Amino acid sequence: MSLNSFLLMRHEILLLAITLLLIVGEIFIPKHKKGSIVHLALFLFGIHTVVGFLAIEESSLFGGMFQTNNLIHFFKNTLNIGVLVLLLQSADWIQEKIVQKNKGTEFFILLFSSLLGMYFMISAGDFLMFYIGLELATLPVAALVAYETSKRISSEAGIKFILSAGFASGVALFGISLLYATTGSIYFNEVMEVITSNNLTILAFILFFTGLSFKISLVPFHFWTADVYEGAPISVASYLSVISKGAAAFILMILLFTVLKPLMHVWENIIYVVAIATMTIGNLFALRQKNMKRFLAYSSIAQAGFILLGLIAGTQLGAATVVYFILIYIFSNLAAFGVVQAISLKTGKENMDDYNGLYRTNPKLSLVMMLALFSLAGIPPVAGFFGKFFLFTAAASQGYYFLVFIAVVNATISLYYYLLVIRAMFIRNSDDPIPYFKNKIYMRLGLLITAIGILVLGLYSPLYDYIYELSSIFS
Amino acid sequence: MDILSLFVLVPVLTILALFATNGLKQARLVTMLGSMVQLGMAINLIFAYFRERAINTDIMVFTRDYVWFKSFNIHYAIGVDGISVALLMLTSIVVLAGVFISWRMKDLPKEFFVSLLVLSTGVYGFFISIDLFTMFLFYEVAVIPMYLLIGIWGSGPKEYSAMKLTLMLMGASAVLLVGILGIYLNSNADGGALTFNILEIAKVNIPFEAQKIFFPLTFLGFAVLGALFPFHTWSPDGHASAPTAVSMLHAGVLMKLGGYGIFRVAMFLLPQGAIEWSWVFIILSATGVIYGAFSALRQTDLKYINAYASVSHLGMVMFALLMLNKTGWNGAILQSLSHGFMTALVFALIGMIYERTHTRDITRLGGLLKVIPFISVAFVVVGLAYLGLPGFSGFVAEMNIFVGAFQNDDMFTRVATVIVISAIVVTAVFLLRVIGIMLMGTVKNPEYLKLPKVTWYERTGIILLFIPIIGIGIAPLWLSNMILESLEPFIRGVL
């Protein structure tokens, strides 16, 4: 391997190095100073995030198994920022709850391994690399979900997650093997050229799509979502709903728009139905949730349905709007989870009713939450409005007006339950409100970044135009 | 900085300044100053507009165009004609009057004024936009603060009303979104590039099939905000629960967005669709006019009475727009303006009465003329303006509407027109009933004998709103000419 190929895999190698460094740190840092591992991990990952922005060549490695281009590079950076914010938001939780049990380092190692898996997954040039990445991205998360072993609900969530994730991977693998059977290759480039629409490939596609649907928690493969989010530690739920879902949606988009493009007449129908089901069912279940984690779980299912609106367009416009929406979604959902995290850490309260009167005691937290919810609901001038408007434009540009109509009706339904939280925070009064508390610096920074992101990402138009240019590979 | 963008920038700066304030006194002072600057700018704009109009014959003047999202061809494009200038004037007066009326907002004053200013930012932005995307953006910016304004500072079943209002209006905007996307994606019908610019799209012949689908969506999207029957139900509940200044702004200004949007977007861009569908909406708006008037007759809560009266009057605006002729349109826009001032004033007076007597039920009030003469006389005068007495703005507007309506000589519109005109009688009846019960007679509750007198800030608010009502009534021509001039290109485009 030449130095050049090292540079192409810069993200992966750096992250691997950080993970190894943390293992070394775990060995050499004395027990009573284990808290410093949090600062170390944050510092290293911060550097990694910054270095990630350096330009990278568009090329492929290992005979096409690993590929990278500017869009993938951009998306990896997006994931990095997301994970960095997530770490900032969870730093206090790790220090207060996890380090004492001597499990601080493992948390970072598992999280970074999973992220590494996502890098490989979205950079995959063949189905083998894709599958390895998928597994690497999933398995550590199962351990993370069950991280609070003292809580029964956490272990239960871990089992649920590993079972459904394992099943999903198996189904996807079956789909891949059928694809191999019909096309005789696992390389994306070669599959793309020979794939034809016959019953076997359609079956293969359906199985493959089912597997990925589990990751993105599309209806009807969403059943694990709410239980797992509720049981998992908030940071992990946040990771699942933001980073994991974003990466899976991104690779699904790449595969649909390149390898599986010849099957478009098949998958556009499937996605049409799944999109309607996902938006509607996600929204209807979210209406009645009282626990904030379950609430955000169903809301994120509904959001995934909106992403499908961009996928169905199948064009450069569709790709750009999907990436843009995911980027905005990452910031909005991280902000929402961040506030839930902060409150849960200080008071242990996780129900919507506990938020009554929050604005009068903790105005800043409430405002961040409001921004996040408005962004998720698509209210201008925050970023979510632009993300949704553009997604709808992409779907409508291919003539899917009815689908857009269903989507806007769903957006209105979703507004209802987002307003319920706002009602609790701003309008309702409580006899026992959450008292005023001050967050530590990491949490404040984590929330500040998301708030700025929500305010700026939409209004700052060159960002979208840049993504649109990057997406020209699909034109 | 151009003269129009300031209309958006000044409220935004005022909001930022508000964050630095502390307590009610500073907050209301900052808001008042900001709104006064805004009013000054609006007055200046009228003179500037007349000067500019003399040398510039474009549809829109003071136009600016900055590319925003290049790949979608979304621009920040602004410009005004006589109609938007008049509506900007309306907005700035009502906002300032609203600030005076909220002079003693005790609970969370800073947040209240911030929400109020966000709302007004949206309205200003909407009126100066000539790009569908920014127009839609500002429309939603104007609607969403209503939730907090009613929810936090409202009264009665405020949570219910706030949620109902927000969901119905945002649902309507969702329908509108589909309509706007339909217009946008058909704007290359003549082979040009896709565009959101209203003036560009107006030159394009959008295929009839598309117009037929997207006109009702666009129309409905805006008409819900204009309280079109049967989508008006958010309005009485919302107004009844809202605090005074919010009712004023909402009925006086925000609901005007509906009529303006119908005119500027739905009819201007989809004229064939308008002709195709006008009969449906004529039936609905005529029903709304008569239904609103009769409902007002049966209500005893002052705010409900005025809310239903608004449904009736705004139904008239939409009815006049659907007459598709110049006189009718002129009447519709005059009615929007005049209703804006009058309803804001009525809501302000209701708020003052409620603050003193703690009831809005007219059957429990009586003889107020003797106790609070200034407020009561103002109520009588605005009531007379409301029922279309010559010498006030309401007469000028309704006259134009009915003359316009009678220019259509088919049986169907004739019948509808007669129904709409008959609502005037009902309006007169319910207004005189309210005045009779509430202001005349003996004082029913001895506690009411020592109600506090009107304060200086209330007086300022009242007078501020009276000036245009009487001004338009006595000298309607300059305004009417300004509007008619701006209607020319629309007449050419639509008919």
Chai-1 contact restraints between the chains, C-beta under 6 A:
chainA,res_idxA,chainB,res_idxB,connection_type,confidence,min_distance_angstrom,max_distance_angstrom,comment,restraint_id
A,I379,B,I144,contact,1.0,0.0,6.0,A-B,restraint_1
A,P380,B,L137,contact,1.0,0.0,6.0,A-B,restraint_2
A,P380,B,E140,contact,1.0,0.0,6.0,A-B,restraint_3
A,P380,B,V141,contact,1.0,0.0,6.0,A-B,restraint_4
A,T393,B,L181,contact,1.0,0.0,6.0,A-B,restraint_5
A,A396,B,L181,contact,1.0,0.0,6.0,A-B,restraint_6
A,A396,B,L185,contact,1.0,0.0,6.0,A-B,restraint_7
A,S397,B,L185,contact,1.0,0.0,6.0,A-B,restraint_8
A,V404,B,V178,contact,1.0,0.0,6.0,A-B,restraint_9
A,F405,B,V178,contact,1.0,0.0,6.0,A-B,restraint_10
A,V408,B,A174,contact,1.0,0.0,6.0,A-B,restraint_11
A,V408,B,L177,contact,1.0,0.0,6.0,A-B,restraint_12
A,A411,B,A174,contact,1.0,0.0,6.0,A-B,restraint_13
A,T412,B,M170,contact,1.0,0.0,6.0,A-B,restraint_14
A,T412,B,G171,contact,1.0,0.0,6.0,A-B,restraint_15
A,T412,B,A174,contact,1.0,0.0,6.0,A-B,restraint_16
A,L415,B,M170,contact,1.0,0.0,6.0,A-B,restraint_17
A,Y416,B,L167,contact,1.0,0.0,6.0,A-B,restraint_18
A,F426,B,L148,contact,1.0,0.0,6.0,A-B,restraint_19
A,F426,B,I152,contact,1.0,0.0,6.0,A-B,restraint_20
A,I427,B,G151,contact,1.0,0.0,6.0,A-B,restraint_21
A,I427,B,I152,contact,1.0,0.0,6.0,A-B,restraint_22
A,S461,B,W68,contact,1.0,0.0,6.0,A-B,restraint_23
A,S461,B,F69,contact,1.0,0.0,6.0,A-B,restraint_24
A,Y464,B,F69,contact,1.0,0.0,6.0,A-B,restraint_25
A,D465,B,K70,contact,1.0,0.0,6.0,A-B,restraint_26
A,D465,B,S71,contact,1.0,0.0,6.0,A-B,restraint_27
A,Y468,B,S71,contact,1.0,0.0,6.0,A-B,restraint_28
